[in-house]
Amino acid sequence: MATYNREPVRLAAFGEFLLRLHCSDNKRILQAGAYDAYFAGAEANVCVLLARLGIPASYITRAPENDITLAGIGQLRSHGVMTDHILFGGDKLGIYFTEPGNVIRPTRVIYDRTGSSYAYLQRGMVDWADALSGATYFHWSGVAAAVSQGAADACAEALEVARAGDMIISSDFNYRTTLWKYGRHPREIMPELLQHSQVAVADLDSAGVYFGIETDPHGSVEERFRECSSALREKLPNLQVLAMSFRKSEAGRSVYSGALLYKGECYFSAGYELTFVADQIGAGDAFTGGLLYGLMNGYEPGSIIDFATACGALKQSIPGDWALLNKAEIELFVRSGGSGRIIR
C-alpha cells in the first residue's frame, strides 16, 4: 500500500482551462440577456481548493495568450495556484454555457470547446519532466482526454513521466456524454489511461461507459458502491483508493453523501440534506479536492470521506466552479452539518 501522506506533498494537475458563461437571473439560455463569467476546468477546480487549504498545487494546460486567459491565470494565482507551466499557444480558450436548473428542471450545459488551444495539444508540446518536477501527486480527469486525440495522447505522455517519477496518480473518471466527438469511443481510450490510477474518483455511470460495469439499479447506495468497487479493482490493478459522491433527489429534497474504498474496506459519510443549492457545478471537483487533502494529511478513512463530502456539499452553496472554502469552515460543517448560524 502506498504512503499517501508523503512529506512534503505537492500536486500537479493537467486539464483544459475554461471560461464558463452562466445565465444570469436564473433564466434559460433562450431568455438570457446577460451571463455571469467564471473561470473553470475540472483539474483547475481541484487545484484551487487544495491551494486554499495550504497544499502546493501546480496547474498545467495550454491556452491562448490573450487578456481573457491572463485574467483567469491571475485569479488562479490569487488563490495560491502555481501557473508556471501553463503553455501558451493557439487562438481559442474553451468555453461552456450553463443554464441553471431547479427541482423541476436539470441544469443544462452546452460546450464550445472544438478547436480550442488545448484541443490542439500534441505529444512533445509539454516538457513533462520539468512540469512534474518535485510533484508527489499527479491528477487528471476524463475530460482532459475527451476533447481530442492529441489531448488524450498528452495525458498518456504525462502518465508515463508520472509513473517514472514514482508519483501517486489520481484520476477522476469524469465522463461527459457530449464531449467525445473525435471518432473514438471512451472505452477505447480511458481504460488504458486509468490503469495507472492509485487514487480514483468515479461514479456508477462512468464505470458502466468505460468498463461495462453494471450494478443493481434497485440496490442501496452502499450495495451499489460495494459492487462497483469490487468490479473496478479487478479492472484497475493499481487502484488502492476509490471514492464516489451520490446525490439522491426525491419529493424536492436533495441528499448528498459519499463513499470510500480504502485498504479494501468501505466507509460511508453521513447524508447531508441540501435545502439550498446555489450551483451544483464543481461539487464533484470539490469532493475530489477534499479526498486528496485527507489522504495527503494522513486522515483516518472515516475522516477522509467526511471531509471530502463536506467539501462537495459546501461547494453547492457557492456560485461558480471554485470551492472558495477554508479548512475551519469545512471542519465546522463536518461537526454541525451546516447549522446556518451567523458566524461573528
VOGU-3710 file (C-alpha; in Angstrom, 3 decimals, decimal comma):
1> matynrepvr> 0,000/0,000/0,000  1,414/3,385/-0,972  2,001/6,013/1,678  -0,274/8,909/0,762  0,811/11,449/3,362  4,318/11,880/1,971  6,225/14,936/3,166  6,467/17,418/1,624  3,368/16,962/-0,538  2,893/18,757/-3,851
11> laafgefllr> 0,254/18,211/-6,523  0,480/18,812/-10,263  -2,739/18,666/-12,284  -3,395/18,671/-16,021  -6,528/19,553/-17,983  -8,307/22,203/-20,025  -8,790/25,706/-18,632  -12,212/27,088/-19,482  -14,387/30,165/-19,396  -17,904/29,468/-18,143
21> lhcsdnkril> -20,804/31,735/-19,105  -23,768/31,199/-16,788  -27,260/32,573/-17,493  -27,970/35,467/-15,154  -31,116/35,797/-13,026  -31,940/32,053/-13,216  -33,012/32,422/-16,836  -32,847/29,817/-19,580  -30,386/30,188/-22,445  -33,294/31,107/-24,731
31> qagaydayfa> -34,106/34,038/-22,426  -30,672/35,154/-21,293  -29,717/38,749/-21,922  -26,629/38,556/-19,724  -24,193/35,933/-18,442  -22,078/35,679/-15,328  -18,496/34,740/-16,211  -16,445/32,250/-14,208  -13,152/30,514/-14,906  -13,254/26,759/-14,656
41> gaeanvcvll> -11,851/23,374/-15,553  -12,118/20,138/-13,547  -8,455/19,982/-12,620  -8,166/23,737/-12,062  -11,076/23,461/-9,628  -9,205/20,809/-7,629  -6,052/22,952/-7,610  -7,911/25,995/-6,278  -9,354/24,141/-3,286  -6,093/22,400/-2,414
51> arlgipasyi> -4,105/25,624/-2,712  -6,600/27,373/-0,457  -6,114/24,552/2,065  -2,341/25,039/2,008  -1,273/22,279/-0,404  1,196/23,429/-3,095  -0,706/22,886/-6,349  0,575/23,451/-9,865  -1,740/23,632/-12,880  -0,690/22,554/-16,376
61> trapenditl> -2,671/23,386/-19,514  -2,440/25,026/-22,951  -4,328/28,253/-23,621  -4,156/31,280/-25,931  -2,013/34,194/-24,797  -4,658/36,886/-24,533  -6,217/39,051/-21,857  -9,021/36,583/-21,106  -6,539/33,813/-20,327  -4,329/36,197/-18,368
71> agigqlrshg> -7,326/37,279/-16,267  -8,037/33,641/-15,465  -4,420/32,950/-14,596  -4,475/35,973/-12,317  -7,467/34,511/-10,491  -5,757/31,125/-10,143  -2,704/32,814/-8,671  -4,831/34,838/-6,279  -5,887/31,558/-4,674  -2,311/30,282/-4,481
81> vmtdhilfgg> -2,234/28,018/-7,562  1,132/27,836/-9,327  0,804/28,558/-13,063  4,433/28,487/-14,245  3,775/25,510/-16,542  0,824/26,854/-18,478  1,761/26,616/-22,147  0,662/29,456/-24,405  -0,405/28,773/-27,979  -3,401/28,648/-30,282
91> dklgiyftep> -6,214/31,158/-30,561  -9,209/29,924/-28,572  -9,973/29,399/-24,918  -12,568/26,667/-24,418  -15,976/27,961/-23,342  -19,060/26,405/-21,872  -22,513/27,812/-21,251  -24,704/26,799/-18,332  -28,401/27,138/-17,702  -29,436/26,859/-14,040
101> gnvirptrvi> -31,748/24,030/-13,081  -34,172/23,690/-10,211  -36,193/20,948/-8,518  -38,229/20,508/-11,727  -35,619/21,025/-14,476  -31,974/19,839/-14,516  -29,025/22,153/-15,033  -28,012/22,230/-18,696  -24,534/22,562/-20,225  -23,540/23,483/-23,795
111> ydrtgssyay> -19,841/23,177/-24,695  -17,902/25,307/-27,179  -14,508/23,600/-26,978  -13,909/22,347/-30,528  -10,729/23,907/-31,921  -9,532/25,250/-28,595  -5,851/25,751/-27,873  -5,985/22,770/-25,531  -7,659/20,555/-28,151  -4,670/21,091/-30,456
121> lqrgmvdwad> -2,202/19,682/-27,941  0,187/17,060/-29,282  2,822/14,815/-27,793  6,060/16,671/-27,185  4,500/20,095/-26,640  4,719/19,945/-22,842  8,057/19,362/-21,135  6,606/16,888/-18,660  9,862/16,189/-16,851  10,072/19,878/-15,990
131> alsgatyfhw> 6,343/20,398/-15,389  6,110/17,471/-12,957  9,449/18,013/-11,245  9,013/17,855/-7,475  5,385/16,705/-7,598  4,324/13,843/-5,349  0,796/13,608/-6,814  -0,320/13,858/-10,441  -4,040/14,474/-11,013  -6,064/14,373/-14,232
141> sgvaaavsqg> -9,631/13,567/-15,270  -11,634/12,027/-18,086  -12,456/15,422/-19,556  -8,729/16,006/-20,099  -8,726/13,126/-22,601  -12,186/13,704/-24,087  -11,546/16,751/-26,255  -9,177/15,354/-28,902  -6,824/12,512/-29,711  -3,897/14,867/-29,180
151> aadacaeale> -5,131/15,724/-25,683  -5,545/12,018/-24,886  -2,001/11,399/-26,155  -0,716/14,220/-23,940  -2,434/12,555/-20,957  -0,669/9,290/-21,782  2,640/11,118/-22,072  2,132/12,803/-18,689  1,237/9,493/-17,063  4,420/7,901/-18,383
161> varagdmiis> 6,531/10,587/-16,714  4,462/10,472/-13,503  4,945/6,714/-13,259  8,669/7,015/-13,905  8,844/9,614/-11,121  7,032/7,306/-8,652  4,223/9,835/-8,219  0,846/8,932/-6,780  -1,529/9,091/-9,739  -5,007/10,407/-9,034
171> sdfnyrttlw> -7,810/10,368/-11,588  -11,419/11,438/-11,832  -13,451/9,336/-14,293  -15,487/12,451/-15,219  -17,413/11,159/-18,265  -19,191/13,833/-20,340  -21,536/12,478/-22,996  -21,306/15,481/-25,329  -17,511/15,797/-25,432  -16,294/12,628/-27,159
181> kygrhpreim> -16,519/13,788/-30,779  -13,186/12,818/-32,351  -14,134/9,353/-33,545  -13,054/7,262/-30,571  -15,362/5,699/-28,016  -14,212/6,448/-24,460  -13,927/2,702/-23,841  -11,121/2,696/-26,444  -9,172/5,387/-24,558  -9,978/5,576/-20,865
191> pellqhsqva> -9,340/2,035/-19,545  -5,708/2,118/-20,678  -5,132/5,587/-19,226  -6,842/4,668/-15,947  -4,671/1,559/-15,486  -2,095/3,665/-13,675  -4,502/5,162/-11,117  -3,800/4,523/-7,462  -6,456/7,006/-6,327  -9,690/7,464/-8,267
201> vadldsagvy> -12,982/9,300/-8,014  -15,671/7,643/-10,086  -19,414/7,337/-10,484  -21,651/4,456/-11,409  -22,473/5,790/-14,888  -18,864/6,325/-15,984  -17,876/2,874/-14,686  -20,550/1,499/-16,991  -19,364/3,506/-20,008  -15,631/2,864/-19,577
211> fgietdphgs> -15,659/-0,725/-18,322  -19,146/-2,114/-18,881  -19,695/-2,454/-15,125  -23,363/-2,610/-14,161  -24,835/-2,623/-10,676  -28,299/-3,452/-9,393  -30,367/-0,291/-10,023  -32,666/-1,306/-7,167  -29,837/-1,670/-4,673  -28,929/0,848/-1,995
221> veerfrecss> -26,092/3,322/-2,470  -23,944/1,206/-0,157  -24,697/-2,014/-2,050  -24,042/-0,475/-5,449  -20,780/1,099/-4,294  -19,512/-2,215/-2,900  -20,480/-3,998/-6,105  -18,900/-1,394/-8,389  -15,719/-1,001/-6,335  -15,164/-4,759/-6,333
231> alreklpnlq> -15,503/-4,876/-10,136  -13,244/-1,843/-10,642  -10,469/-3,361/-8,530  -10,377/-6,252/-10,997  -10,115/-3,842/-13,935  -7,557/-1,484/-12,353  -4,766/-3,463/-10,685  -3,050/-0,396/-9,187  -6,216/1,020/-7,607  -5,929/1,409/-3,854
241> vlamsfrkse> -8,345/4,246/-3,034  -11,725/4,788/-4,689  -14,362/7,373/-3,809  -17,795/8,315/-5,110  -20,298/11,016/-4,234  -24,027/10,452/-4,515  -26,986/12,764/-4,898  -30,419/11,347/-4,162  -33,393/13,529/-5,029  -36,957/12,781/-4,055
251> agrsvysgal> -40,007/14,896/-3,262  -37,992/18,080/-3,845  -35,302/17,017/-1,360  -31,666/16,529/-2,308  -29,427/14,396/-0,099  -25,674/14,381/-0,769  -23,345/11,666/0,548  -20,008/9,990/-0,126  -18,427/6,533/-0,160  -14,798/5,452/0,136
261> lykgecyfsa> -12,880/2,254/-0,523  -9,610/2,296/1,434  -7,308/-0,679/2,108  -10,079/-2,997/0,973  -12,663/-1,605/3,400  -15,681/0,549/2,604  -16,607/3,700/4,512  -19,675/5,922/4,112  -20,322/9,513/5,115  -23,468/10,900/6,633
271> gyeltfvadq> -26,046/12,196/4,148  -26,477/15,971/4,021  -29,854/17,361/3,050  -29,199/20,348/0,792  -32,067/22,714/1,437  -30,486/25,377/-0,770  -28,256/24,909/-3,817  -26,646/27,934/-5,448  -24,633/25,972/-8,031  -24,086/22,218/-8,387
281> igagdaftgg> -21,267/22,541/-10,911  -17,848/21,955/-9,395  -19,183/19,923/-6,464  -17,502/16,750/-7,728  -14,173/18,549/-8,060  -14,511/19,913/-4,523  -15,233/16,365/-3,341  -12,069/15,211/-5,143  -10,004/18,009/-3,611  -11,275/17,120/-0,152
291> llyglmngye> -10,443/13,455/-0,712  -6,892/14,288/-1,780  -6,428/16,660/1,147  -7,444/13,951/3,594  -5,087/11,437/2,005  -2,214/13,906/1,900  -2,620/14,672/5,592  -2,927/11,100/6,782  -6,547/11,324/7,950  -8,299/8,166/9,115
301> pgsiidfata> -10,592/6,722/6,398  -13,812/7,829/8,081  -12,479/11,361/8,411  -11,313/11,359/4,784  -14,762/10,647/3,393  -16,448/13,015/5,853  -14,086/15,838/4,835  -14,487/15,142/1,098  -18,277/15,001/1,333  -18,372/18,240/3,326
311> cgalkqsipg> -16,320/19,937/0,591  -18,716/18,714/-2,109  -21,769/19,779/-0,123  -20,420/23,213/0,793  -19,367/23,962/-2,796  -23,026/23,810/-3,818  -23,693/26,909/-1,735  -21,166/28,909/-3,817  -21,782/30,298/-7,340  -19,102/29,468/-9,891
321> dwallnkaei> -16,874/26,422/-10,280  -14,401/27,007/-7,461  -14,835/25,873/-3,859  -13,863/29,096/-2,114  -13,571/27,448/1,284  -11,157/27,289/4,181  -10,344/24,414/6,497  -12,112/25,868/9,530  -15,485/26,165/7,805  -15,185/22,679/6,302
331> elfvrsggsg> -14,428/21,212/9,733  -17,317/23,171/11,245  -19,640/21,729/8,621  -18,414/18,187/9,396  -19,199/18,750/13,075  -22,514/20,579/12,694  -23,862/19,519/9,322  -24,398/23,161/8,439  -26,243/24,886/11,249  -26,987/28,099/9,340
341> riir> -25,896/30,167/12,340  -24,267/33,534/11,762  -20,501/33,472/12,315  -19,446/36,660/14,133
//
